[in-house]
Amino acid sequence: MDITYTKCGDYYLPNIALSDTTHYHIGKYGRMRRTFLQEHRPIQYSDLVLTEKLFPHLAEIDEACRQRLEIMIPAMAKQEGVTAALKRADQMEWVRRMNSIKVRAEKVILAELVYAD
């Protein structure tokens, strides 16, 4: 392996570049996963960073979480009878129930995907 260096002041720094320059969209759940890995799984985090697999991993987790939420929220709303008729009849009750559903669905997603080993 041939490493080149650049002189910065009195120090020589290695010229390091990432081989994967793809731009990954990392949203809320990807950032939460990164924080979890940094704080609770530092060896796994370091391994992902050094092998350049961190950003693809975070993007995959984020996408999986968003897809699961898109499926779970309507399914839970249908199961609990939160319909457009309820929205027309009592908007505040509909909002309360939908917020409750979203929080519970997010809790499941976080436990299964973000905070999982």
Biopython code that builds the backbone (N, CA, C, O; Angstrom):
import numpy as np
from Bio.PDB.StructureBuilder import StructureBuilder

atoms = [
    (1, "MET", "N", (0.849, -1.165, 0.000)),
    (1, "MET", "CA", (0.000, 0.000, 0.000)),
    (1, "MET", "C", (0.901, 1.236, 0.000)),
    (1, "MET", "O", (1.757, 1.385, 0.872)),
    (2, "ASP", "N", (0.709, 2.095, -0.955)),
    (2, "ASP", "CA", (1.527, 3.291, -1.082)),
    (2, "ASP", "C", (0.733, 4.488, -0.567)),
    (2, "ASP", "O", (-0.277, 4.873, -1.156)),
    (3, "ILE", "N", (1.196, 5.072, 0.538)),
    (3, "ILE", "CA", (0.492, 6.198, 1.149)),
    (3, "ILE", "C", (1.285, 7.470, 0.893)),
    (3, "ILE", "O", (2.502, 7.503, 1.074)),
    (4, "THR", "N", (0.587, 8.512, 0.472)),
    (4, "THR", "CA", (1.219, 9.806, 0.272)),
    (4, "THR", "C", (0.810, 10.738, 1.407)),
    (4, "THR", "O", (-0.227, 10.554, 2.044)),
    (5, "TYR", "N", (1.648, 11.739, 1.642)),
    (5, "TYR", "CA", (1.417, 12.664, 2.753)),
    (5, "TYR", "C", (1.478, 14.102, 2.266)),
    (5, "TYR", "O", (2.127, 14.414, 1.268)),
    (6, "THR", "N", (0.792, 14.964, 2.989)),
    (6, "THR", "CA", (0.815, 16.397, 2.727)),
    (6, "THR", "C", (1.334, 17.079, 3.982)),
    (6, "THR", "O", (0.926, 16.748, 5.095)),
    (7, "LYS", "N", (2.238, 18.035, 3.795)),
    (7, "LYS", "CA", (2.791, 18.739, 4.951)),
    (7, "LYS", "C", (1.873, 19.894, 5.324)),
    (7, "LYS", "O", (1.572, 20.750, 4.492)),
    (8, "CYS", "N", (1.430, 19.918, 6.579)),
    (8, "CYS", "CA", (0.597, 20.988, 7.115)),
    (8, "CYS", "C", (1.334, 21.567, 8.318)),
    (8, "CYS", "O", (1.303, 20.999, 9.409)),
    (9, "GLY", "N", (1.989, 22.690, 8.108)),
    (9, "GLY", "CA", (2.791, 23.261, 9.191)),
    (9, "GLY", "C", (3.985, 22.369, 9.456)),
    (9, "GLY", "O", (4.795, 22.138, 8.558)),
    (10, "ASP", "N", (4.109, 21.862, 10.676)),
    (10, "ASP", "CA", (5.219, 20.981, 11.053)),
    (10, "ASP", "C", (4.852, 19.503, 10.957)),
    (10, "ASP", "O", (5.668, 18.641, 11.282)),
    (11, "TYR", "N", (3.640, 19.206, 10.516)),
    (11, "TYR", "CA", (3.150, 17.830, 10.529)),
    (11, "TYR", "C", (2.898, 17.322, 9.113)),
    (11, "TYR", "O", (2.565, 18.091, 8.211)),
    (12, "TYR", "N", (3.061, 16.028, 8.940)),
    (12, "TYR", "CA", (2.705, 15.365, 7.695)),
    (12, "TYR", "C", (1.412, 14.582, 7.937)),
    (12, "TYR", "O", (1.350, 13.727, 8.820)),
    (13, "LEU", "N", (0.392, 14.880, 7.149)),
    (13, "LEU", "CA", (-0.894, 14.205, 7.275)),
    (13, "LEU", "C", (-1.107, 13.297, 6.073)),
    (13, "LEU", "O", (-0.796, 13.687, 4.948)),
    (14, "PRO", "N", (-1.640, 12.075, 6.291)),
    (14, "PRO", "CA", (-1.849, 11.166, 5.160)),
    (14, "PRO", "C", (-2.986, 11.669, 4.262)),
    (14, "PRO", "O", (-3.980, 12.218, 4.739)),
    (15, "ASN", "N", (-2.816, 11.469, 2.981)),
    (15, "ASN", "CA", (-3.859, 11.808, 2.011)),
    (15, "ASN", "C", (-4.841, 10.646, 1.958)),
    (15, "ASN", "O", (-4.596, 9.631, 1.305)),
    (16, "ILE", "N", (-5.942, 10.814, 2.651)),
    (16, "ILE", "CA", (-6.944, 9.753, 2.748)),
    (16, "ILE", "C", (-8.202, 10.217, 2.038)),
    (16, "ILE", "O", (-8.650, 11.349, 2.220)),
    (17, "ALA", "N", (-8.766, 9.333, 1.226)),
    (17, "ALA", "CA", (-10.007, 9.647, 0.517)),
    (17, "ALA", "C", (-10.935, 8.449, 0.601)),
    (17, "ALA", "O", (-10.492, 7.301, 0.590)),
    (18, "LEU", "N", (-12.227, 8.728, 0.683)),
    (18, "LEU", "CA", (-13.212, 7.657, 0.701)),
    (18, "LEU", "C", (-13.372, 7.081, -0.698)),
    (18, "LEU", "O", (-13.354, 7.812, -1.688)),
    (19, "SER", "N", (-13.526, 5.780, -0.769)),
    (19, "SER", "CA", (-13.734, 5.161, -2.079)),
    (19, "SER", "C", (-15.192, 5.266, -2.519)),
    (19, "SER", "O", (-15.480, 5.278, -3.716)),
    (20, "ASP", "N", (-16.119, 5.342, -1.549)),
    (20, "ASP", "CA", (-17.547, 5.459, -1.850)),
    (20, "ASP", "C", (-17.959, 6.921, -1.660)),
    (20, "ASP", "O", (-18.031, 7.404, -0.530)),
    (21, "THR", "N", (-18.227, 7.622, -2.761)),
    (21, "THR", "CA", (-18.601, 9.036, -2.675)),
    (21, "THR", "C", (-20.086, 9.248, -2.949)),
    (21, "THR", "O", (-20.502, 10.361, -3.272)),
    (22, "THR", "N", (-20.876, 8.208, -2.826)),
    (22, "THR", "CA", (-22.314, 8.291, -3.034)),
    (22, "THR", "C", (-22.946, 9.150, -1.937)),
    (22, "THR", "O", (-22.554, 9.068, -0.773)),
    (23, "HIS", "N", (-23.923, 9.972, -2.316)),
    (23, "HIS", "CA", (-24.648, 10.785, -1.339)),
    (23, "HIS", "C", (-25.835, 9.970, -0.827)),
    (23, "HIS", "O", (-26.700, 9.559, -1.601)),
    (24, "TYR", "N", (-25.864, 9.746, 0.473)),
    (24, "TYR", "CA", (-26.938, 8.985, 1.097)),
    (24, "TYR", "C", (-27.860, 9.928, 1.857)),
    (24, "TYR", "O", (-27.397, 10.835, 2.549)),
    (25, "HIS", "N", (-29.183, 9.708, 1.726)),
    (25, "HIS", "CA", (-30.150, 10.479, 2.503)),
    (25, "HIS", "C", (-30.332, 9.787, 3.846)),
    (25, "HIS", "O", (-30.831, 8.664, 3.922)),
    (26, "ILE", "N", (-29.924, 10.469, 4.889)),
    (26, "ILE", "CA", (-30.046, 9.904, 6.235)),
    (26, "ILE", "C", (-30.957, 10.822, 7.027)),
    (26, "ILE", "O", (-30.602, 11.960, 7.333)),
    (27, "GLY", "N", (-32.128, 10.315, 7.352)),
    (27, "GLY", "CA", (-33.124, 11.101, 8.061)),
    (27, "GLY", "C", (-33.080, 10.867, 9.558)),
    (27, "GLY", "O", (-32.063, 10.469, 10.125)),
    (28, "LYS", "N", (-34.204, 11.125, 10.169)),
    (28, "LYS", "CA", (-34.349, 11.050, 11.627)),
    (28, "LYS", "C", (-33.927, 9.695, 12.188)),
    (28, "LYS", "O", (-33.166, 9.628, 13.154)),
    (29, "TYR", "N", (-34.416, 8.628, 11.590)),
    (29, "TYR", "CA", (-34.158, 7.299, 12.126)),
    (29, "TYR", "C", (-32.706, 6.865, 11.892)),
    (29, "TYR", "O", (-32.129, 6.162, 12.722)),
    (30, "GLY", "N", (-32.130, 7.271, 10.791)),
    (30, "GLY", "CA", (-30.717, 6.988, 10.539)),
    (30, "GLY", "C", (-29.818, 7.695, 11.538)),
    (30, "GLY", "O", (-28.840, 7.121, 12.016)),
    (31, "ARG", "N", (-30.149, 8.941, 11.854)),
    (31, "ARG", "CA", (-29.363, 9.681, 12.846)),
    (31, "ARG", "C", (-29.521, 9.074, 14.237)),
    (31, "ARG", "O", (-28.565, 9.022, 15.011)),
    (32, "MET", "N", (-30.733, 8.615, 14.547)),
    (32, "MET", "CA", (-30.951, 7.964, 15.836)),
    (32, "MET", "C", (-30.136, 6.671, 15.920)),
    (32, "MET", "O", (-29.576, 6.360, 16.970)),
    (33, "ARG", "N", (-30.069, 5.926, 14.830)),
    (33, "ARG", "CA", (-29.286, 4.688, 14.794)),
    (33, "ARG", "C", (-27.806, 4.986, 14.986)),
    (33, "ARG", "O", (-27.117, 4.275, 15.717)),
    (34, "ARG", "N", (-27.311, 6.046, 14.323)),
    (34, "ARG", "CA", (-25.900, 6.416, 14.462)),
    (34, "ARG", "C", (-25.575, 6.752, 15.920)),
    (34, "ARG", "O", (-24.556, 6.309, 16.450)),
    (35, "THR", "N", (-26.441, 7.531, 16.563)),
    (35, "THR", "CA", (-26.228, 7.888, 17.964)),
    (35, "THR", "C", (-26.232, 6.649, 18.850)),
    (35, "THR", "O", (-25.405, 6.518, 19.752)),
    (36, "PHE", "N", (-27.168, 5.740, 18.587)),
    (36, "PHE", "CA", (-27.229, 4.496, 19.359)),
    (36, "PHE", "C", (-25.936, 3.702, 19.207)),
    (36, "PHE", "O", (-25.379, 3.214, 20.190)),
    (37, "LEU", "N", (-25.465, 3.577, 17.976)),
    (37, "LEU", "CA", (-24.238, 2.817, 17.742)),
    (37, "LEU", "C", (-23.038, 3.479, 18.423)),
    (37, "LEU", "O", (-22.211, 2.794, 19.025)),
    (38, "GLN", "N", (-22.942, 4.791, 18.332)),
    (38, "GLN", "CA", (-21.829, 5.496, 18.961)),
    (38, "GLN", "C", (-21.819, 5.305, 20.472)),
    (38, "GLN", "O", (-20.761, 5.094, 21.065)),
    (39, "GLU", "N", (-22.980, 5.377, 21.089)),
    (39, "GLU", "CA", (-23.059, 5.334, 22.548)),
    (39, "GLU", "C", (-23.079, 3.923, 23.119)),
    (39, "GLU", "O", (-22.521, 3.687, 24.190)),
    (40, "HIS", "N", (-23.713, 2.980, 22.421)),
    (40, "HIS", "CA", (-23.922, 1.654, 23.000)),
    (40, "HIS", "C", (-23.190, 0.521, 22.277)),
    (40, "HIS", "O", (-22.991, -0.546, 22.858)),
    (41, "ARG", "N", (-22.798, 0.727, 21.053)),
    (41, "ARG", "CA", (-22.077, -0.299, 20.287)),
    (41, "ARG", "C", (-20.860, 0.331, 19.607)),
    (41, "ARG", "O", (-20.792, 0.362, 18.378)),
    (42, "PRO", "N", (-19.897, 0.835, 20.388)),
    (42, "PRO", "CA", (-18.772, 1.557, 19.779)),
    (42, "PRO", "C", (-17.900, 0.691, 18.872)),
    (42, "PRO", "O", (-17.344, 1.201, 17.899)),
    (43, "ILE", "N", (-17.767, -0.584, 19.160)),
    (43, "ILE", "CA", (-16.953, -1.453, 18.312)),
    (43, "ILE", "C", (-17.633, -1.653, 16.965)),
    (43, "ILE", "O", (-16.984, -1.576, 15.921)),
    (44, "GLN", "N", (-18.931, -1.907, 16.984)),
    (44, "GLN", "CA", (-19.680, -2.060, 15.729)),
    (44, "GLN", "C", (-19.657, -0.752, 14.939)),
    (44, "GLN", "O", (-19.512, -0.768, 13.716)),
    (45, "TYR", "N", (-19.799, 0.373, 15.628)),
    (45, "TYR", "CA", (-19.750, 1.677, 14.973)),
    (45, "TYR", "C", (-18.392, 1.889, 14.300)),
    (45, "TYR", "O", (-18.333, 2.299, 13.141)),
    (46, "SER", "N", (-17.316, 1.615, 15.013)),
    (46, "SER", "CA", (-15.970, 1.779, 14.452)),
    (46, "SER", "C", (-15.762, 0.870, 13.253)),
    (46, "SER", "O", (-15.166, 1.276, 12.255)),
    (47, "ASP", "N", (-16.251, -0.353, 13.350)),
    (47, "ASP", "CA", (-16.130, -1.295, 12.239)),
    (47, "ASP", "C", (-16.866, -0.773, 11.003)),
    (47, "ASP", "O", (-16.344, -0.832, 9.890)),
    (48, "LEU", "N", (-18.082, -0.261, 11.208)),
    (48, "LEU", "CA", (-18.840, 0.278, 10.074)),
    (48, "LEU", "C", (-18.149, 1.491, 9.464)),
    (48, "LEU", "O", (-18.144, 1.654, 8.244)),
    (49, "VAL", "N", (-17.572, 2.334, 10.297)),
    (49, "VAL", "CA", (-16.858, 3.512, 9.786)),
    (49, "VAL", "C", (-15.634, 3.092, 8.989)),
    (49, "VAL", "O", (-15.415, 3.577, 7.879)),
    (50, "LEU", "N", (-14.837, 2.192, 9.551)),
    (50, "LEU", "CA", (-13.587, 1.797, 8.902)),
    (50, "LEU", "C", (-13.800, 1.022, 7.612)),
    (50, "LEU", "O", (-12.964, 1.080, 6.711)),
    (51, "THR", "N", (-14.902, 0.301, 7.512)),
    (51, "THR", "CA", (-15.182, -0.461, 6.287)),
    (51, "THR", "C", (-16.055, 0.332, 5.306)),
    (51, "THR", "O", (-16.467, -0.185, 4.267)),
    (52, "GLU", "N", (-16.328, 1.598, 5.656)),
    (52, "GLU", "CA", (-17.144, 2.497, 4.827)),
    (52, "GLU", "C", (-18.559, 1.965, 4.589)),
    (52, "GLU", "O", (-19.144, 2.188, 3.529)),
    (53, "LYS", "N", (-19.094, 1.270, 5.571)),
    (53, "LYS", "CA", (-20.450, 0.743, 5.469)),
    (53, "LYS", "C", (-21.434, 1.502, 6.347)),
    (53, "LYS", "O", (-22.616, 1.158, 6.382)),
    (54, "LEU", "N", (-20.973, 2.527, 7.057)),
    (54, "LEU", "CA", (-21.837, 3.235, 7.989)),
    (54, "LEU", "C", (-22.971, 3.949, 7.269)),
    (54, "LEU", "O", (-24.135, 3.762, 7.625)),
    (55, "PHE", "N", (-22.660, 4.762, 6.264)),
    (55, "PHE", "CA", (-23.701, 5.533, 5.597)),
    (55, "PHE", "C", (-24.710, 4.652, 4.857)),
    (55, "PHE", "O", (-25.908, 4.924, 4.938)),
    (56, "PRO", "N", (-24.279, 3.606, 4.139)),
    (56, "PRO", "CA", (-25.293, 2.713, 3.554)),
    (56, "PRO", "C", (-26.171, 2.055, 4.612)),
    (56, "PRO", "O", (-27.374, 1.891, 4.406)),
    (57, "HIS", "N", (-25.578, 1.676, 5.744)),
    (57, "HIS", "CA", (-26.337, 1.059, 6.840)),
    (57, "HIS", "C", (-27.378, 2.038, 7.387)),
    (57, "HIS", "O", (-28.538, 1.673, 7.578)),
    (58, "LEU", "N", (-26.964, 3.271, 7.635)),
    (58, "LEU", "CA", (-27.882, 4.273, 8.185)),
    (58, "LEU", "C", (-29.002, 4.595, 7.206)),
    (58, "LEU", "O", (-30.154, 4.754, 7.608)),
    (59, "ALA", "N", (-28.669, 4.692, 5.921)),
    (59, "ALA", "CA", (-29.694, 4.971, 4.905)),
    (59, "ALA", "C", (-30.689, 3.812, 4.814)),
    (59, "ALA", "O", (-31.889, 4.030, 4.646)),
    (60, "GLU", "N", (-30.190, 2.596, 4.922)),
    (60, "GLU", "CA", (-31.059, 1.412, 4.874)),
    (60, "GLU", "C", (-32.004, 1.380, 6.079)),
    (60, "GLU", "O", (-33.192, 1.095, 5.924)),
    (61, "ILE", "N", (-31.491, 1.669, 7.268)),
    (61, "ILE", "CA", (-32.316, 1.695, 8.477)),
    (61, "ILE", "C", (-33.374, 2.782, 8.357)),
    (61, "ILE", "O", (-34.538, 2.552, 8.683)),
    (62, "ASP", "N", (-32.984, 3.956, 7.896)),
    (62, "ASP", "CA", (-33.922, 5.068, 7.764)),
    (62, "ASP", "C", (-35.043, 4.733, 6.790)),
    (62, "ASP", "O", (-36.213, 4.990, 7.073)),
    (63, "GLU", "N", (-34.690, 4.167, 5.656)),
    (63, "GLU", "CA", (-35.695, 3.809, 4.649)),
    (63, "GLU", "C", (-36.628, 2.719, 5.172)),
    (63, "GLU", "O", (-37.839, 2.788, 4.964)),
    (64, "ALA", "N", (-36.076, 1.724, 5.844)),
    (64, "ALA", "CA", (-36.902, 0.638, 6.390)),
    (64, "ALA", "C", (-37.880, 1.171, 7.431)),
    (64, "ALA", "O", (-39.037, 0.753, 7.469)),
    (65, "CYS", "N", (-37.426, 2.082, 8.265)),
    (65, "CYS", "CA", (-38.308, 2.660, 9.293)),
    (65, "CYS", "C", (-39.447, 3.443, 8.649)),
    (65, "CYS", "O", (-40.605, 3.295, 9.039)),
    (66, "ARG", "N", (-39.122, 4.266, 7.674)),
    (66, "ARG", "CA", (-40.170, 5.064, 7.030)),
    (66, "ARG", "C", (-41.179, 4.177, 6.296)),
    (66, "ARG", "O", (-42.378, 4.454, 6.325)),
    (67, "GLN", "N", (-40.710, 3.123, 5.647)),
    (67, "GLN", "CA", (-41.627, 2.212, 4.956)),
    (67, "GLN", "C", (-42.526, 1.483, 5.949)),
    (67, "GLN", "O", (-43.725, 1.338, 5.712)),
    (68, "ARG", "N", (-41.955, 1.026, 7.051)),
    (68, "ARG", "CA", (-42.762, 0.328, 8.064)),
    (68, "ARG", "C", (-43.820, 1.247, 8.657)),
    (68, "ARG", "O", (-44.954, 0.824, 8.882)),
    (69, "LEU", "N", (-43.453, 2.517, 8.914)),
    (69, "LEU", "CA", (-44.432, 3.465, 9.450)),
    (69, "LEU", "C", (-45.569, 3.704, 8.467)),
    (69, "LEU", "O", (-46.729, 3.800, 8.866)),
    (70, "GLU", "N", (-45.236, 3.801, 7.171)),
    (70, "GLU", "CA", (-46.260, 4.009, 6.147)),
    (70, "GLU", "C", (-47.254, 2.853, 6.099)),
    (70, "GLU", "O", (-48.410, 3.043, 5.722)),
    (71, "ILE", "N", (-46.819, 1.683, 6.470)),
    (71, "ILE", "CA", (-47.697, 0.509, 6.485)),
    (71, "ILE", "C", (-48.443, 0.394, 7.812)),
    (71, "ILE", "O", (-49.641, 0.111, 7.833)),
    (72, "MET", "N", (-47.728, 0.615, 8.920)),
    (72, "MET", "CA", (-48.305, 0.393, 10.250)),
    (72, "MET", "C", (-49.372, 1.412, 10.631)),
    (72, "MET", "O", (-50.405, 1.040, 11.189)),
    (73, "ILE", "N", (-49.145, 2.678, 10.343)),
    (73, "ILE", "CA", (-50.081, 3.713, 10.796)),
    (73, "ILE", "C", (-51.468, 3.521, 10.182)),
    (73, "ILE", "O", (-52.448, 3.504, 10.927)),
    (74, "PRO", "N", (-51.598, 3.374, 8.857)),
    (74, "PRO", "CA", (-52.947, 3.142, 8.322)),
    (74, "PRO", "C", (-53.577, 1.836, 8.817)),
    (74, "PRO", "O", (-54.783, 1.773, 9.051)),
    (75, "ALA", "N", (-52.753, 0.800, 8.974)),
    (75, "ALA", "CA", (-53.296, -0.479, 9.453)),
    (75, "ALA", "C", (-53.818, -0.345, 10.877)),
    (75, "ALA", "O", (-54.892, -0.857, 11.194)),
    (76, "MET", "N", (-53.075, 0.334, 11.732)),
    (76, "MET", "CA", (-53.520, 0.525, 13.112)),
    (76, "MET", "C", (-54.742, 1.432, 13.175)),
    (76, "MET", "O", (-55.637, 1.212, 13.991)),
    (77, "ALA", "N", (-54.786, 2.452, 12.317)),
    (77, "ALA", "CA", (-55.942, 3.357, 12.289)),
    (77, "ALA", "C", (-57.193, 2.591, 11.870)),
    (77, "ALA", "O", (-58.264, 2.782, 12.446)),
    (78, "LYS", "N", (-57.060, 1.732, 10.875)),
    (78, "LYS", "CA", (-58.207, 0.939, 10.417)),
    (78, "LYS", "C", (-58.661, -0.017, 11.513)),
    (78, "LYS", "O", (-59.859, -0.173, 11.750)),
    (79, "GLN", "N", (-57.715, -0.651, 12.174)),
    (79, "GLN", "CA", (-58.038, -1.606, 13.226)),
    (79, "GLN", "C", (-58.745, -0.925, 14.404)),
    (79, "GLN", "O", (-59.615, -1.527, 15.033)),
    (80, "GLU", "N", (-58.378, 0.316, 14.703)),
    (80, "GLU", "CA", (-58.961, 1.027, 15.837)),
    (80, "GLU", "C", (-60.160, 1.888, 15.455)),
    (80, "GLU", "O", (-60.718, 2.583, 16.303)),
    (81, "GLY", "N", (-60.556, 1.846, 14.193)),
    (81, "GLY", "CA", (-61.747, 2.572, 13.763)),
    (81, "GLY", "C", (-61.558, 4.073, 13.616)),
    (81, "GLY", "O", (-62.521, 4.831, 13.729)),
    (82, "VAL", "N", (-60.347, 4.507, 13.368)),
    (82, "VAL", "CA", (-60.063, 5.928, 13.145)),
    (82, "VAL", "C", (-60.233, 6.177, 11.648)),
    (82, "VAL", "O", (-59.343, 5.882, 10.851)),
    (83, "THR", "N", (-61.388, 6.722, 11.284)),
    (83, "THR", "CA", (-61.742, 6.874, 9.874)),
    (83, "THR", "C", (-61.968, 8.338, 9.520)),
    (83, "THR", "O", (-61.898, 9.221, 10.375)),
    (84, "ALA", "N", (-62.238, 8.572, 8.252)),
    (84, "ALA", "CA", (-62.550, 9.918, 7.786)),
    (84, "ALA", "C", (-63.860, 10.406, 8.392)),
    (84, "ALA", "O", (-64.038, 11.606, 8.600)),
    (85, "ALA", "N", (-64.776, 9.485, 8.675)),
    (85, "ALA", "CA", (-66.040, 9.866, 9.314)),
    (85, "ALA", "C", (-65.784, 10.447, 10.705)),
    (85, "ALA", "O", (-66.412, 11.431, 11.096)),
    (86, "LEU", "N", (-64.869, 9.841, 11.440)),
    (86, "LEU", "CA", (-64.508, 10.373, 12.753)),
    (86, "LEU", "C", (-63.851, 11.742, 12.607)),
    (86, "LEU", "O", (-64.076, 12.635, 13.424)),
    (87, "LYS", "N", (-63.050, 11.900, 11.579)),
    (87, "LYS", "CA", (-62.389, 13.183, 11.335)),
    (87, "LYS", "C", (-63.408, 14.287, 11.079)),
    (87, "LYS", "O", (-63.259, 15.409, 11.563)),
    (88, "ARG", "N", (-64.447, 13.953, 10.311)),
    (88, "ARG", "CA", (-65.496, 14.945, 10.026)),
    (88, "ARG", "C", (-66.322, 15.246, 11.278)),
    (88, "ARG", "O", (-66.718, 16.389, 11.506)),
    (89, "ALA", "N", (-66.576, 14.227, 12.079)),
    (89, "ALA", "CA", (-67.443, 14.383, 13.250)),
    (89, "ALA", "C", (-66.722, 15.075, 14.418)),
    (89, "ALA", "O", (-67.284, 15.970, 15.049)),
    (90, "ASP", "N", (-65.500, 14.667, 14.698)),
    (90, "ASP", "CA", (-64.773, 15.208, 15.857)),
    (90, "ASP", "C", (-63.285, 15.259, 15.524)),
    (90, "ASP", "O", (-62.557, 14.292, 15.749)),
    (91, "GLN", "N", (-62.844, 16.385, 14.991)),
    (91, "GLN", "CA", (-61.462, 16.518, 14.527)),
    (91, "GLN", "C", (-60.444, 16.356, 15.640)),
    (91, "GLN", "O", (-59.409, 15.721, 15.441)),
    (92, "MET", "N", (-60.717, 16.913, 16.797)),
    (92, "MET", "CA", (-59.758, 16.823, 17.906)),
    (92, "MET", "C", (-59.589, 15.381, 18.388)),
    (92, "MET", "O", (-58.482, 14.976, 18.741)),
    (93, "GLU", "N", (-60.657, 14.616, 18.407)),
    (93, "GLU", "CA", (-60.582, 13.202, 18.796)),
    (93, "GLU", "C", (-59.772, 12.434, 17.757)),
    (93, "GLU", "O", (-58.963, 11.574, 18.104)),
    (94, "TRP", "N", (-59.996, 12.751, 16.475)),
    (94, "TRP", "CA", (-59.263, 12.089, 15.395)),
    (94, "TRP", "C", (-57.767, 12.383, 15.535)),
    (94, "TRP", "O", (-56.946, 11.473, 15.419)),
    (95, "VAL", "N", (-57.409, 13.642, 15.784)),
    (95, "VAL", "CA", (-56.003, 14.020, 15.939)),
    (95, "VAL", "C", (-55.397, 13.314, 17.149)),
    (95, "VAL", "O", (-54.277, 12.808, 17.074)),
    (96, "ARG", "N", (-56.122, 13.277, 18.253)),
    (96, "ARG", "CA", (-55.628, 12.605, 19.451)),
    (96, "ARG", "C", (-55.338, 11.141, 19.179)),
    (96, "ARG", "O", (-54.284, 10.627, 19.555)),
    (97, "ARG", "N", (-56.270, 10.475, 18.528)),
    (97, "ARG", "CA", (-56.091, 9.048, 18.237)),
    (97, "ARG", "C", (-54.960, 8.807, 17.240)),
    (97, "ARG", "O", (-54.181, 7.868, 17.406)),
    (98, "MET", "N", (-54.862, 9.643, 16.209)),
    (98, "MET", "CA", (-53.794, 9.479, 15.218)),
    (98, "MET", "C", (-52.427, 9.723, 15.844)),
    (98, "MET", "O", (-51.468, 9.016, 15.533)),
    (99, "ASN", "N", (-52.329, 10.710, 16.718)),
    (99, "ASN", "CA", (-51.059, 10.949, 17.405)),
    (99, "ASN", "C", (-50.687, 9.761, 18.284)),
    (99, "ASN", "O", (-49.523, 9.367, 18.352)),
    (100, "SER", "N", (-51.677, 9.201, 18.949)),
    (100, "SER", "CA", (-51.436, 8.021, 19.777)),
    (100, "SER", "C", (-50.946, 6.852, 18.925)),
    (100, "SER", "O", (-50.014, 6.143, 19.303)),
    (101, "ILE", "N", (-51.576, 6.662, 17.787)),
    (101, "ILE", "CA", (-51.181, 5.579, 16.880)),
    (101, "ILE", "C", (-49.760, 5.803, 16.383)),
    (101, "ILE", "O", (-48.960, 4.868, 16.351)),
    (102, "LYS", "N", (-49.442, 7.024, 15.997)),
    (102, "LYS", "CA", (-48.103, 7.315, 15.488)),
    (102, "LYS", "C", (-47.046, 7.064, 16.547)),
    (102, "LYS", "O", (-45.996, 6.495, 16.248)),
    (103, "VAL", "N", (-47.305, 7.477, 17.781)),
    (103, "VAL", "CA", (-46.338, 7.279, 18.865)),
    (103, "VAL", "C", (-46.127, 5.786, 19.118)),
    (103, "VAL", "O", (-44.990, 5.343, 19.279)),
    (104, "ARG", "N", (-47.196, 5.016, 19.152)),
    (104, "ARG", "CA", (-47.063, 3.579, 19.407)),
    (104, "ARG", "C", (-46.351, 2.875, 18.255)),
    (104, "ARG", "O", (-45.522, 1.995, 18.484)),
    (105, "ALA", "N", (-46.669, 3.257, 17.021)),
    (105, "ALA", "CA", (-46.006, 2.649, 15.863)),
    (105, "ALA", "C", (-44.521, 2.994, 15.867)),
    (105, "ALA", "O", (-43.681, 2.140, 15.582)),
    (106, "GLU", "N", (-44.198, 4.245, 16.190)),
    (106, "GLU", "CA", (-42.797, 4.657, 16.246)),
    (106, "GLU", "C", (-42.045, 3.898, 17.336)),
    (106, "GLU", "O", (-40.884, 3.533, 17.148)),
    (107, "LYS", "N", (-42.690, 3.661, 18.461)),
    (107, "LYS", "CA", (-42.058, 2.925, 19.555)),
    (107, "LYS", "C", (-41.695, 1.509, 19.103)),
    (107, "LYS", "O", (-40.621, 1.007, 19.434)),
    (108, "VAL", "N", (-42.579, 0.875, 18.356)),
    (108, "VAL", "CA", (-42.312, -0.471, 17.833)),
    (108, "VAL", "C", (-41.154, -0.431, 16.843)),
    (108, "VAL", "O", (-40.253, -1.268, 16.900)),
    (109, "ILE", "N", (-41.179, 0.539, 15.941)),
    (109, "ILE", "CA", (-40.128, 0.673, 14.929)),
    (109, "ILE", "C", (-38.769, 0.894, 15.588)),
    (109, "ILE", "O", (-37.777, 0.272, 15.208)),
    (110, "LEU", "N", (-38.732, 1.772, 16.564)),
    (110, "LEU", "CA", (-37.460, 2.050, 17.234)),
    (110, "LEU", "C", (-36.911, 0.806, 17.926)),
    (110, "LEU", "O", (-35.716, 0.522, 17.853)),
    (111, "ALA", "N", (-37.783, 0.077, 18.590)),
    (111, "ALA", "CA", (-37.319, -1.128, 19.292)),
    (111, "ALA", "C", (-36.848, -2.204, 18.324)),
    (111, "ALA", "O", (-35.867, -2.895, 18.601)),
    (112, "GLU", "N", (-37.533, -2.356, 17.191)),
    (112, "GLU", "CA", (-37.197, -3.439, 16.259)),
    (112, "GLU", "C", (-36.029, -3.110, 15.336)),
    (112, "GLU", "O", (-35.232, -3.991, 15.013)),
    (113, "LEU", "N", (-35.917, -1.856, 14.910)),
    (113, "LEU", "CA", (-34.911, -1.524, 13.895)),
    (113, "LEU", "C", (-33.786, -0.630, 14.388)),
    (113, "LEU", "O", (-32.616, -0.912, 14.125)),
    (114, "VAL", "N", (-34.110, 0.423, 15.083)),
    (114, "VAL", "CA", (-33.087, 1.407, 15.452)),
    (114, "VAL", "C", (-32.258, 0.934, 16.628)),
    (114, "VAL", "O", (-31.030, 1.016, 16.586)),
    (115, "TYR", "N", (-32.904, 0.437, 17.682)),
    (115, "TYR", "CA", (-32.188, 0.050, 18.885)),
    (115, "TYR", "C", (-31.940, -1.454, 18.973)),
    (115, "TYR", "O", (-31.684, -1.979, 20.057)),
    (116, "ALA", "N", (-32.012, -2.131, 17.866)),
    (116, "ALA", "CA", (-31.784, -3.581, 17.837)),
    (116, "ALA", "C", (-30.299, -3.864, 17.587)),
    (116, "ALA", "O", (-29.576, -3.010, 17.075)),
    (117, "ASP", "N", (-29.864, -5.038, 17.943)),
    (117, "ASP", "CA", (-28.464, -5.426, 17.736)),
    (117, "ASP", "C", (-28.189, -5.806, 16.316)),
    (117, "ASP", "O", (-27.058, -6.157, 15.979)),
]
sb = StructureBuilder()
sb.init_structure("model")
sb.init_model(0)
sb.init_chain("A")
sb.init_seg("    ")
for serial, (resi, resn, name, xyz) in enumerate(atoms, 1):
    if name == "N":
        sb.init_residue(resn, " ", resi, " ")
    sb.init_atom(name, np.array(xyz, "f"), 0.0, 1.0, " ", f" {name:<3s}", serial, name[0])
structure = sb.get_structure()
